[in-house]
Amino acid sequence: RSFLVDPDMYAWVARDCTDEWKDPPMAASCLKTKRVLFSGDSHMRVHYNSLLAFACDIPDAAQKSFHTSQCHAPGFWSPCWGATVCLEHNMLGWVDSVLDLSKWDVVVANFG
């Protein structure tokens, strides 16, 4: 099995959050004021939905029939008030000059 990037060369480390979210309020507190981008195929949609449901009390944000990119900026009623969480439907892994990684606090990507 070969990898484009050797996974043993990198370790995921949370920058401003605890390593483990034990409950939704802890996750929501970590997300406040953060900009999070999920980029990829239907597997990323599952993670996007899971995060928004667990931390922000927004169930099924991205439906399976949606093949478009979308963002949620939860309102003041949400425990994640102040966060921006986006899903970029990108099943082929295209990265173009429009994507500016400096605009995101966290980028989660997979391409199948």
WOSULRA-V269351 format. One record per pair of residues at least 6 apart in sequence whose C-alpha atoms are under 7 Angstrom apart, sorted by the first residue. I is the first residue (numbers start at 1). J is the second residue. Records with the same first field share a line. If there is no record, write none. Layout:
I=J / J
//
This chain:
17=30
21=27
24=54 / 55
25=55
27=55
28=55 / 56 / 79 / 80
29=80
31=80 / 83
32=80 / 81 / 82 / 83
33=82 / 83
34=83 / 84 / 105
35=83 / 84 / 85 / 104 / 105 / 106
36=84 / 85 / 86 / 104 / 105 / 106 / 107
37=85 / 86 / 87 / 104 / 106 / 107 / 108
38=44 / 48 / 86 / 87 / 88 / 107 / 108 / 109
39=87 / 88 / 89 / 90 / 108 / 109 / 110
40=88 / 89 / 90 / 91 / 93 / 109 / 110 / 111
41=89 / 90 / 91 / 111 / 112
44=110
45=62 / 87
48=87
49=59 / 60 / 61 / 62
52=58 / 59
53=59
55=80
56=78 / 79 / 80
67=89
68=89
69=87 / 88 / 89
70=86 / 87 / 88
71=84 / 85 / 86 / 87
72=84 / 85 / 86
73=82 / 83 / 84 / 85
74=80 / 81 / 82 / 83
75=81
91=111 / 112
92=111
93=111
//
